[in-house]
């Protein structure tokens, strides 16, 4: 490791055209053992990388590159201040739905009783009978 202070490791990510100085803060866990966080200077962000892919592409800084440590540290601190690790993020609580108002209770209807109102057909039959009689 080129430069180490507390839990910070300063190195270089060599991924074809996407080469960049990086910082790894070993105290920042992703909550997933298969991934790690790296601050990528060229992107100016702390990003989550798959450990099995990225670790083979990391190397220590060369003597010439150690001059970037001050710049890396400042940029990392700036990104770190606005960063929330995924492990601490929780999905927002769903909005509270208003409770449905209870349906009004309807009176029971006794379909067996003869005291019910006459049906429309019964009323028509009665009026026809009266017209036929008169």
Buried (B, 14 or more C-beta within 10 A) or exposed (E): EBBEEEEBBBBBBEBEEEEBBBBBBEEBBBEEEEBBBBBBBEEEEBBBBEBEEBEEBBBEBEEEBBEBBEEBBEBBEEBBEEBEEEEEEEEEEEEEEEEEEEEEEEEEEEEEEEEEEEEEEEEEEEEEEEEEEE
